[in-house]
Amino acid sequence: MSTFSAKPAEVVHEWFVIDATDKVLGRVASEVALRLRGKHKAIYTPHVDTGDFIVIINASQLRVTGAKPIDKVYYRHSGYP
């Protein structure tokens, strides 16, 4: 049996709508990442875009667990001294 390799012309991209109301941020992010890459499909091929399109609604109502909303600090540096 030969190895299957998906061809870009044969890939069918589907649309998913995810309602993020009262869902945990990390779990939604991991599910979205899985579907964007296409790893949930049997025809997944690393070098071909087999992922789907995703629309997230009610993202402002996500749950952020722990003390992340208070303690999380983002730093930005341009790379120049």
PEBELNOR-V163023 format. One record per residue. RES is the residue in three letters. PSI is psi in whole degrees, 0 to 359 (NA if undefined). OMEGA is omega in degrees with one decimal (NA if undefined). BURIAL is # if it has 9 or more other ideal C-beta (glycine too) atoms within 8 Angstrom, else .. Layout:
[[RES & PSI & OMEGA & BURIAL] [RES & PSI & OMEGA & BURIAL]]
//
This chain:
[[MET & 130 & -178.3 & .] [SER & 159 & -179.9 & .] [THR & 135 & 179.7 & .] [PHE & 136 & 175.1 & .] [SER & 119 & -178.6 & .] [ALA & 142 & 176.4 & #] [LYS & 141 & -176.8 & .] [PRO & 327 & -178.3 & .] [ALA & 338 & -176.7 & .] [GLU & 348 & -174.7 & .] [VAL & 132 & 176.7 & #] [VAL & 119 & 179.4 & .] [HIS & 128 & 179.1 & .] [GLU & 163 & 177.1 & .] [TRP & 135 & 176.2 & .] [PHE & 139 & 174.1 & #] [VAL & 122 & -179.0 & .] [ILE & 125 & 176.2 & #] [ASP & 114 & -173.8 & .] [ALA & 13 & -179.0 & #] [THR & 123 & 176.7 & .] [ASP & 30 & 173.9 & .] [LYS & 152 & -177.8 & #] [VAL & 137 & -174.5 & #] [LEU & 311 & -176.5 & #] [GLY & 322 & -179.3 & .] [ARG & 322 & 176.4 & .] [VAL & 318 & -178.8 & #] [ALA & 319 & -179.2 & .] [SER & 323 & 177.6 & .] [GLU & 319 & 178.8 & #] [VAL & 317 & 179.9 & #] [ALA & 320 & 179.1 & .] [LEU & 315 & -178.2 & #] [ARG & 327 & 178.1 & #] [LEU & 324 & 179.1 & #] [ARG & 336 & 179.4 & #] [GLY & 15 & -176.8 & #] [LYS & 352 & 177.5 & .] [HIS & 354 & -178.4 & .] [LYS & 149 & 178.6 & .] [ALA & 340 & -177.8 & .] [ILE & 16 & -177.5 & #] [TYR & 128 & 174.7 & #] [THR & 126 & -172.0 & #] [PRO & 324 & -174.7 & .] [HIS & 6 & 179.8 & .] [VAL & 138 & 178.3 & #] [ASP & 97 & 178.9 & .] [THR & 6 & -176.2 & #] [GLY & 171 & -178.7 & #] [ASP & 174 & 177.2 & #] [PHE & 141 & -176.0 & .] [ILE & 136 & 173.7 & #] [VAL & 125 & 179.1 & .] [ILE & 123 & 178.1 & #] [ILE & 155 & -179.0 & .] [ASN & 40 & 179.8 & #] [ALA & 336 & 178.9 & .] [SER & 348 & -179.0 & .] [GLN & 18 & 175.5 & .] [LEU & 151 & 174.0 & #] [ARG & 130 & 175.0 & .] [VAL & 115 & -172.7 & .] [THR & 162 & 177.4 & .] [GLY & 210 & -177.9 & .] [ALA & 19 & -177.1 & .] [LYS & 321 & -179.5 & .] [PRO & 334 & -177.6 & .] [ILE & 314 & -170.8 & .] [ASP & 342 & -176.0 & .] [LYS & 126 & -178.9 & .] [VAL & 129 & 178.2 & .] [TYR & 132 & 178.2 & .] [TYR & 147 & 178.1 & .] [ARG & 133 & 179.1 & .] [HIS & 135 & -176.0 & .] [SER & 342 & -178.2 & .] [GLY & 349 & 177.9 & .] [TYR & 146 & -179.4 & .] [PRO & NA & NA & .]]
//
